[in-house]
Amino acid sequence: MSEGAIWLRFVAAVLAVWRVSHLLANEDGPADLIVSLRRRLGAGLVGQLMDCFYCLSVWVGAAAALFVTRDPVQWIVTSLALSGAACLLERATSPRESAASSQGNFEGEIQHVLWTETGRAEELGHHTTGSAAPGSAAPAGVSVP
């Protein structure tokens, strides 16, 4: 098989992995078949797998890798590459939260965790390491529990 044909097969496989994984994880499917399947599978292992695009892409990529190669070593690498490419495609095409709102939520969670842990260490009488010394005030706008 020529090198061009291999690349064409790889690109086709990436698109197929993305499409099938997206269909199974995020869509209802024709005549609501996929959503009915998801309901029947419930909260078990396979049901949870159906809810995760990234998990599905690993298994769909493993099957699709057989379209690109039959060599066992190349199959392993190709299946991971197909999954990775499909994940990148999913991130590139999925709706995003605004940068400010997602960053604010992330920082709030981190600040809460860090201040809670610092507070606990102080309650236990342990010395803390980091930018805030024991007994020091929290930065403006941050409440310490």
GICORVEN-V101748 format. One line per field, one symbol per residue. burial: 1 if it has 24 or more other C-alpha atoms within 12 Angstrom, else 0. Layout:
BEGIN
burial->???
END
This chain:
BEGIN
burial->0000000011101111111111111100000001001100000000001111111111111111111110000000011111111110110000000000000000000000011001100000000000000000000000000
END
